[in-house]
């Protein structure tokens, strides 16, 4: 069976968190091709350049971690840039992927004490 390489894009969180999440995913899945990483705090002036890059790169999977509601609105407004991509709202998952926050609920963490 032939494997298909897919390009991924990470958008959201702080620059450190987004980059670390991408690094962790690449270490876990060595064939992963990172098309781009952008923090979630870009300015309105920087947004057109970011959108142009997305449109040019055409990643197949786009992780968006802007927080619930904001990321869904952003995805809905920008899906046309990469119409064949799968867009996934990740909320705070970049923090967990990057090792900056536990992915387990606080209640589960307290029960281990």
Beta strands, then each sheet from edge to edge (+ up, - down):
strand 1: 7-12
strand 2: 33-38
strand 3: 61-65
strand 4: 86-89
sheet 1: 2+ 1+ 3+ 4+
end
